[in-house]
Amino acid sequence: MAGASLSRPRLRLRLSRALLYAVMIALVAFFVLPVYLLVITSFKDFSEVSLNRMWDWPTQLSLESFNRAWNGGQGTTGMRSSFLNSVLMVIPATVISCLLGSLNGYVLSKWKFPGSETLFTLILFGMFIPYQSILVPLVQVLSALGLYGTLQGLALTHIVYGIPITTLIFRNYYASVPSELVEASQIDGAGFFRVYRHIILPLSAPGFVVAAIWQFTSIWNEFLFGLIITNEPRIRPVTVTLQNMSGSQFTQWNVQMAGALIVALPTLLVYIFLGRYFLRGLLAGSLKG
């Protein structure tokens, strides 16, 4: 009797776990369906692309759609040069915005001054300004600086727009760094930049990982600024080129899907190889702030 009474709770526990796993697997399958459709369509020939057969596997795997998406041809614009444009724009924009956010977070967490909390609130307010509301003054400012229609102007835009979120990330992260380290360095005669270089910066790897992944993903996937600021096809980012691959008369969906996979690949690889560090960095800065 005792054994039977003990086995019932175990049986219920196993059944509940099995039900939980079944629900989770069903949800994963549901969310993966669009990815499945994206992948199989990109490997199809255009003659096989139709609503009636969209769930069917391709009769023969073909890389022609990837070749056309990358190099262009048959009425489509290749994304080879625009992919390089995005790389040349995203890397400096990510690095510079992270460095500026790190300095801001360092100042606002370890060198507080009268009005620092108000300044921090005003900086955060920039996160909630819609892109559409500043397009006209943005174009005017970039034109005055001679940066409109350039990758440098697009990178500068993303740097400025990334300062609020990177400042928030680093301020919360640096709040968990003991202030005694900074005070001890000041007693030894270290100044503002020396403390930052020798004390704060070596401890900032988790914060930089979080901010860099966030900024890289946001900048790489952004479309509106790339469309408005870059007024020539040769300097447009890859997201704008992907949109332009859709023809006015008809769309080669296999080429469009292949292009979407190419565009998604860099951010996918970033999360695959750095995703665990992203979570660690978020948790490292979540205790204080």
C-alpha positions in Angstrom: 0.0 0.0 0.0 2.8 2.4 0.9 4.5 1.7 -2.4 1.3 2.3 -4.3 0.7 5.6 -2.5 4.3 6.7 -3.3 4.0 5.7 -7.0 0.9 7.8 -7.6 2.6 11.1 -6.9 5.5 10.0 -9.1 3.1 9.0 -11.8 1.3 12.4 -11.6 4.6 14.2 -11.7 5.7 12.2 -14.8 2.3 12.9 -16.5 2.5 16.6 -15.7 6.1 16.8 -17.1 5.0 14.9 -20.2 2.1 17.3 -20.7 4.4 20.3 -20.2 6.9 19.0 -22.7 4.2 18.2 -25.2 2.8 21.8 -24.9 6.3 23.2 -25.3 7.1 21.1 -28.4 3.8 22.2 -29.9 4.6 25.8 -29.3 8.1 25.5 -30.7 6.7 23.8 -33.8 4.1 26.6 -34.2 6.7 29.3 -34.0 9.1 27.5 -36.3 6.6 27.0 -39.1 7.4 30.4 -40.8 11.1 29.6 -40.7 10.4 26.2 -42.3 8.4 28.0 -45.0 11.2 30.5 -45.5 13.9 27.8 -45.8 12.1 25.5 -48.2 10.9 28.3 -50.5 14.4 29.6 -50.8 15.6 26.3 -52.1 12.9 26.0 -54.7 12.9 26.9 -58.3 10.5 29.7 -59.2 8.3 27.3 -61.2 7.6 25.4 -57.9 6.6 28.5 -55.9 2.8 28.6 -55.5 0.2 28.9 -52.7 -1.0 25.4 -53.4 2.4 23.8 -52.9 4.0 26.2 -50.4 4.4 23.5 -47.7 5.8 20.9 -50.1 9.5 20.2 -50.2 11.3 21.2 -53.4 11.6 18.5 -55.9 15.2 19.4 -56.3 17.3 21.5 -54.1 18.6 24.5 -55.9 21.0 27.3 -54.9 20.1 29.5 -57.8 17.8 31.7 -55.7 20.7 32.4 -53.3 23.0 33.2 -56.3 20.4 35.6 -57.7 19.8 37.2 -54.3 23.5 37.8 -53.8 24.7 38.6 -57.3 21.5 39.8 -58.9 20.1 39.0 -62.3 16.8 38.5 -64.1 15.2 41.7 -62.8 16.6 41.5 -59.3 19.2 43.6 -57.6 22.0 41.7 -55.9 22.8 42.5 -52.3 26.6 41.8 -52.4 27.6 45.5 -52.2 24.8 46.5 -49.9 25.8 43.7 -47.5 29.3 45.1 -47.4 27.8 48.6 -46.8 25.9 47.3 -43.8 29.0 45.7 -42.4 31.0 48.9 -42.8 28.2 50.9 -41.2 27.2 48.5 -38.4 30.6 47.8 -36.9 31.8 51.4 -36.2 28.3 52.5 -35.1 28.1 49.6 -32.6 31.6 50.1 -31.2 31.3 53.9 -30.9 27.8 53.9 -29.4 28.9 51.2 -26.8 32.0 53.3 -25.9 29.9 56.4 -25.4 27.3 54.5 -23.4 30.0 53.1 -21.3 31.4 56.5 -20.5 27.9 57.9 -19.8 27.1 54.9 -17.5 30.4 55.4 -15.7 29.8 59.1 -15.1 26.1 58.6 -14.0 26.9 55.7 -11.7 30.3 56.6 -10.1 30.7 60.4 -10.6 27.3 61.6 -9.7 26.8 65.4 -9.6 23.8 67.7 -8.9 21.2 67.1 -11.6 22.7 63.8 -12.7 19.5 61.9 -12.2 17.6 64.5 -14.2 20.2 64.2 -17.0 19.9 60.4 -16.9 16.1 60.7 -17.3 16.5 63.1 -20.2 18.9 60.7 -21.9 16.5 57.8 -21.5 13.7 60.0 -23.0 15.5 59.6 -26.3 14.5 55.9 -26.3 10.9 56.8 -26.7 11.2 59.3 -29.6 9.7 57.7 -32.8 12.0 57.7 -35.8 9.3 59.3 -38.0 9.0 62.4 -35.8 12.6 63.4 -36.3 13.2 62.6 -40.0 12.9 66.2 -41.3 15.2 67.8 -38.8 17.6 64.8 -39.1 17.9 65.2 -42.8 18.4 69.0 -42.3 21.2 68.5 -39.8 22.9 65.8 -41.9 22.7 68.0 -44.9 24.3 70.9 -43.0 27.1 68.6 -41.9 27.6 67.3 -45.4 26.7 63.8 -44.3 23.4 63.3 -46.0 23.5 60.5 -48.5 26.5 58.9 -46.9 27.2 55.8 -44.8 29.0 58.0 -42.3 25.8 60.0 -41.8 23.8 56.8 -41.4 26.3 55.5 -38.9 26.2 58.8 -37.0 22.4 58.6 -36.8 22.6 55.1 -35.3 25.3 56.1 -32.8 23.2 59.0 -31.5 20.0 57.0 -31.4 21.9 54.2 -29.6 23.2 56.3 -26.7 20.1 56.1 -24.5 19.9 52.3 -24.4 23.7 51.8 -24.1 23.8 54.4 -21.3 21.0 52.5 -19.5 22.7 49.2 -19.9 26.1 50.4 -18.6 24.7 52.5 -15.8 22.8 49.5 -14.4 25.9 47.3 -14.8 28.3 49.7 -13.2 26.0 50.2 -10.3 26.9 46.6 -9.3 30.7 47.5 -9.3 31.8 48.3 -5.7 32.3 52.0 -5.3 35.2 51.3 -3.0 37.3 50.4 -6.0 36.8 53.8 -7.5 37.4 55.5 -4.1 40.6 53.6 -3.5 41.9 54.6 -6.9 41.1 58.2 -6.3 43.0 58.1 -3.0 46.0 56.7 -5.0 45.8 59.8 -7.2 44.0 58.3 -10.2 41.9 60.7 -12.2 38.7 60.3 -14.2 40.0 58.6 -17.3 42.7 56.6 -15.4 40.0 55.1 -13.1 37.9 54.2 -16.2 40.8 52.7 -18.1 42.3 50.6 -15.3 39.4 49.8 -13.0 36.0 50.1 -14.9 36.9 49.1 -18.4 38.5 45.7 -17.5 35.3 44.8 -15.6 33.0 45.9 -18.5 33.1 42.8 -20.7 29.6 41.5 -19.8 28.1 45.0 -20.3 29.8 45.4 -23.6 28.6 42.1 -24.8 25.0 43.0 -24.0 25.2 46.5 -25.5 27.0 45.3 -28.6 24.6 42.5 -29.3 21.6 44.8 -28.8 23.1 47.6 -31.0 24.3 45.2 -33.7 20.9 43.6 -34.0 19.0 46.9 -34.0 21.3 48.6 -36.5 21.5 45.7 -38.8 17.8 45.2 -39.0 16.8 48.9 -39.2 15.1 50.0 -42.4 13.7 53.5 -42.2 16.9 55.5 -41.6 18.6 53.4 -44.3 15.9 54.2 -46.8 15.7 58.0 -46.0 19.4 58.9 -45.4 21.0 56.8 -48.2 19.6 58.3 -51.4 21.7 56.2 -53.9 21.6 52.4 -54.5 25.4 52.0 -54.2 25.5 53.1 -50.6 22.2 51.6 -49.3 22.2 49.0 -46.5 21.2 45.4 -47.1 17.7 45.8 -45.6 16.8 48.4 -48.2 18.1 46.3 -51.0 16.1 43.3 -49.8 13.0 45.4 -50.0 13.9 46.6 -53.5 14.2 43.0 -54.7 10.4 42.9 -54.7 9.4 43.7 -58.3 6.6 46.0 -59.3 4.9 43.4 -61.6 5.6 40.2 -59.7 7.8 39.0 -56.9 10.2 36.1 -57.2 9.5 34.7 -53.8 12.2 32.1 -53.8 14.8 34.9 -54.4 13.1 37.1 -51.8 13.2 34.3 -49.2 16.9 33.5 -50.0 17.7 37.2 -49.5 15.9 37.2 -46.2 18.0 34.2 -45.0 21.2 36.0 -46.1 20.2 39.1 -44.2 19.2 37.2 -41.1 22.4 35.2 -41.0 24.7 37.7 -39.2 22.3 38.3 -36.3 21.5 34.6 -36.1 25.2 33.8 -35.8 25.7 36.5 -33.2 23.0 35.0 -31.0 24.1 31.5 -31.5 27.7 32.1 -30.4 27.2 35.0 -28.0 23.6 34.4 -26.7 24.8 32.8 -23.4 27.0 35.8 -22.7 24.1 38.1 -23.5 22.0 36.5 -20.7 25.0 36.5 -18.3 25.5 40.2 -19.0 21.8 41.0 -18.4 21.8 39.1 -15.1 25.1 40.8 -14.1 23.6 44.2 -14.3 20.2 43.4 -12.8 21.0 43.4 -9.1 21.3 47.2 -8.8 20.5 50.2 -10.8 
